[in-house]
Amino acid sequence: MRAAAGFVSAACLALAALLTAAIAAVVAWTVLSRFVFGRTPSWTEELPRILMIWGVFLGLVWTTGRGVNLEAGLLELWARGPRLRAACRVMAEILVAAFCIVLAMTAAEMAEITWTSTTPALEVTAAIFYLPVAIGGLLAALLQIPRMLDAVLALRR
């Protein structure tokens, strides 16, 4: 299970990196088009926004899988004792999973509502803005399972 979680996390990071590079390429093309050709294609404003949303929510999967989405080092400062820290970690991991599930469900509903609408420039389904939230939320929730198990095992020690 951990190997699969690691693979999914790494794949999402790689995809997010590729999407970030694609955003840079589209923005460079936009600047080149505007100043060299005097005309900007209509899709150059919409496409980077779509790519950014997909990249952010694929990045969510990676940060959740690594457990760095809530790490600020504050728990060790105020939670005295290993048992209290372990209990707080269990609660935090469960809350992150619950949030990711609610996020995925809400975004899936929005994707369903907007499925028949299209975007103005690219004329693709408007659900393209909500699908990455649903997919990222679901994958992040699934990657919380090994983290929750680790937290519970740490509490039992």
C-alpha positions in Angstrom: 0.0 0.0 0.0 2.8 2.4 0.8 4.6 1.7 -2.5 1.4 2.5 -4.4 0.9 5.6 -2.3 4.5 6.7 -3.0 4.0 6.0 -6.8 0.8 8.0 -6.9 2.4 10.9 -5.0 5.5 10.9 -7.2 3.4 10.7 -10.4 1.3 13.7 -9.2 4.4 15.7 -8.4 5.8 15.0 -11.9 2.6 15.9 -13.6 2.4 19.1 -11.5 5.9 20.0 -12.6 5.1 19.4 -16.2 2.0 21.6 -15.9 4.0 24.3 -14.4 6.4 24.2 -17.3 3.4 24.3 -19.7 2.1 27.4 -17.9 5.5 29.1 -18.5 5.4 28.1 -22.1 1.9 29.4 -22.7 2.7 32.7 -20.9 5.9 33.0 -23.0 3.9 32.4 -26.2 1.4 35.0 -25.0 4.1 37.6 -24.6 5.7 36.7 -27.9 2.4 36.8 -29.7 1.5 40.2 -28.3 4.7 42.0 -28.9 6.0 40.3 -32.0 2.8 39.4 -33.9 0.6 42.1 -32.4 -2.1 39.6 -31.7 -2.8 37.4 -28.7 -4.7 34.1 -29.3 -8.0 33.9 -27.3 -7.0 30.8 -25.5 -3.9 32.2 -23.8 -5.8 33.6 -20.9 -7.9 30.6 -20.2 -5.4 27.8 -20.7 -2.9 28.9 -18.0 -5.7 29.1 -15.5 -6.8 25.6 -16.2 -3.3 24.3 -16.1 -2.7 26.1 -12.8 -5.7 24.5 -11.2 -4.7 21.1 -12.3 -1.1 21.6 -11.1 -2.2 22.9 -7.7 -4.5 20.0 -6.9 -2.0 17.4 -8.2 0.4 19.2 -5.9 -2.1 18.7 -3.1 -1.8 15.0 -3.6 2.0 15.1 -3.2 2.0 17.3 -0.1 -0.7 15.2 1.5 1.1 12.0 0.7 4.3 13.4 2.3 2.4 14.9 5.2 3.8 18.4 4.7 0.5 20.1 4.2 0.1 20.8 8.0 3.7 20.7 9.2 4.8 23.9 10.7 6.7 22.4 13.7 4.3 23.9 16.2 3.0 20.7 17.6 6.2 19.9 19.4 6.2 23.4 21.0 2.8 23.2 22.7 2.0 19.4 23.0 4.1 18.2 25.8 4.7 14.5 25.9 4.8 11.9 23.2 1.3 10.5 23.9 -0.4 13.9 23.5 1.6 14.6 20.3 0.6 11.2 18.9 -3.1 11.8 19.8 -3.0 15.2 18.0 -1.4 13.6 15.0 -4.2 11.0 14.8 -6.8 13.7 15.0 -5.0 15.9 12.4 -4.7 13.0 9.9 -8.4 12.1 10.3 -9.4 15.8 9.8 -7.2 16.1 6.7 -8.8 13.0 5.3 -12.3 14.2 6.1 -11.6 17.6 4.5 -10.2 16.0 1.4 -13.4 13.8 1.1 -15.7 16.8 1.5 -13.6 18.7 -1.0 -13.7 15.9 -3.6 -17.5 15.4 -3.1 -18.3 19.1 -3.5 -16.1 19.4 -6.5 -17.6 16.3 -8.1 -21.1 17.8 -7.7 -19.9 21.1 -9.3 -18.3 19.2 -12.1 -21.6 17.4 -12.7 -23.5 20.7 -12.7 -21.1 22.3 -15.2 -20.5 19.3 -17.4 -22.7 20.6 -20.2 -21.4 24.2 -20.1 -18.3 25.1 -22.1 -15.5 27.6 -21.5 -15.5 30.7 -23.6 -12.2 30.4 -25.4 -11.3 26.7 -25.5 -14.9 25.5 -25.7 -14.2 22.5 -23.5 -16.5 21.4 -20.7 -16.6 23.9 -17.8 -16.2 20.9 -15.5 -12.5 21.1 -16.4 -12.1 23.6 -13.5 -13.7 21.3 -10.9 -12.4 17.9 -12.0 -8.9 18.5 -10.7 -10.3 19.4 -7.3 -12.4 16.2 -7.2 -9.5 14.0 -8.4 -6.9 15.7 -6.2 -9.2 15.6 -3.2 -10.0 11.9 -3.7 -6.4 10.9 -4.2 -5.3 12.9 -1.2 -7.9 11.3 1.0 -6.7 7.8 -0.2 -3.1 8.8 0.6 -4.2 9.7 4.1 -5.0 6.0 4.9 -1.4 4.9 5.5 -0.7 8.2 7.3 -3.7 7.6 9.6 -2.6 4.0 10.2 0.9 5.2 11.1 -0.5 7.8 13.5 -2.7 5.2 15.2 0.2 2.8 15.6 2.3 5.6 17.0 -0.4 6.3 19.6 -0.6 2.6 20.7 3.2 2.6 21.5 
